[in-house]
Amino acid sequence: MSMNQDPLNKAAETFFGLPYLFPYQRLAITNILEGASALGIPLRSPEGGASAAFQASEDREALGRQIVILPTGSGKSLCFQLPALFLEGATLAIYPILSLMTDQERRLRERGFDPAVVRGGQSPEERNALWEKIRSGKSRFIIANPEVLLTPAVRETLRTLNIVHAVIDEAHCVSEWGESFRPSYREIARILDAAGTRLATAFTATASEPVLKKIETYVFGGEAHRIIGNPDRPNIRYQAMGCLLRDLAVRDLLLRNRLPAVVFCASRTGTEKLARYLRNELHHKEVRFYHAGLSREEKKTVEEWFFAHTRGVLTATCAYGMGVDKPDIRTVIHRDCPPSAEAYLQESGRAGRDGRPASAILLWGHDDEERLKRAETDRFSRLLEYARNVHECRRKALLRLLDYEGDLSVPESGCCDVCEGEASSVPREVPSLLAFFRRNNRRYSVSEAAEALAQIGQFRWSRDDAKTAVLQLIERKTLRRLANILWKDTLSPR
């Protein structure tokens, strides 16, 4: 069959303006359509009329249940948007957060589709209008989160909507969130059962073997076919940096790295405090914050601002990021360590979706070690080990944490700080601080040292910053506070 006769390539070019499909995209799409055929789901031509192009020559029902793992920026959305054109019925796309739902709605509307977005707070009249739009065939796509789909009224309606394909995007959330604060993710199978949908695809950019097993259990009730692409992003340079003063480290990194940038924080309060700090320190007005506590209107305003801005800095929790398609983010900084390598790769993958060089920087510190002592988890322990590593290529280390065993071609330049000989196993402030205290051994108390350090231009520290750093060195036993009567309370390096 020639390229022009290929129905998938023809649909990709006609409806999406794409001259070709990548091999993994073609494989995922073909599996969906052949799985549909094996399950007895009617197929049609996107231009109208019946289609027999994907009648399976063997039993391919197993391919109706598949997990697709493709790196960020590789076009996962197309893998379910394109087959929806061939399926006689609706495609349900399940997302974890509102920003993803909004982003997918925007992209579908740009391509001429009219998706039905089901979200909390809608009136009965609004819902009825959506159901009618789906039943009449005016909408091929339903966008929702698992919580709204599990409400009794929506769950009872699902079977009446002729949903033939269910898509679970960012499927690693089944493991990341389903066993902690989003129990609805353990109920995905109930949603599919309520809709009467046997054709389902779970998509993610990152997943280790334990995560894949949980997706298979909670979504498919057993095994699923897997399509695993190379999760590497060769255009991203990886770096990890220890620090005593995280906000100052973020400030200095933003001064040295390209914008636009996203800075991920662990808490809502942290995003707001950091945004205010950066506006003041950088004298840069284009800094905003984003988290789940914002109203729908506030989120939309921030999303639209950041999407259009070429010099913006966004401080955000994990509520922003997954699947949001801003292609030109040049730098992603993690002020706080995420809970796992999967989460880190997912969020750092926001950088460089346009394929151009970008940077991903992970900050770590003594408080991460304390956090690990309080709540020992193997996945966080492994990520912290990655952060402190100064011997193994970071790219290889991350992929090893995902159990990836395929070929990996490491870039000759711009790979990571380890390969370039710039990685350090100690926080960035420690060498300068120790040099200061060696020059001034037994001279200063904590308060006096903080005052002196604040006067040194190379640090650009406030007195409070300097005091915090000094106290951390004492806590780490890198500095000692003397008790000898001649030098009482003065500081000396160990």
Secondary structure, DSSP 8 states (H G I E B T S, - for coil): --TTT-HHHHHHHHHH--S---HHHHHHHHHHHHHHHHTT--BB-TTSSB--TT--SS--GGGGEEEEE--TTS-TTHHHHHHHTTBSSEEEEE-SSHHHHHHHHHHHHHTT---EE--TT--HHHHHHHHHHHHTTS--EEEE-HHHHTSHHHHHHHGGG-EEEEEESSTTHHHHTTTTT-GGGGGHHHHHHHHT---EEEEES---HHHHHHHHHHHHSS--EEEE-----TTEEEEEEE-S-HHHHHHHHHHHS-SSEEEE-SSHHHHHHHHHHHHHHHT-S-EEEE-TTS-HHHHHHHHHHHHH-SS-EEEE-TTS-TT---TT--EEEESS--SSHHHHHHHHTTTTTTSS-EEEEEEE-HHHHHHHHHS--HHHHHHHHHHH-SSS-HHHHHHHHTT--S-----SSSSBTTTTT---SS-TTHHHHHHHHHHTTTT--HHHHHHHHHT-TTT---HHHHHHHHHHHHHTTSEEE---GGGTT-EEE-
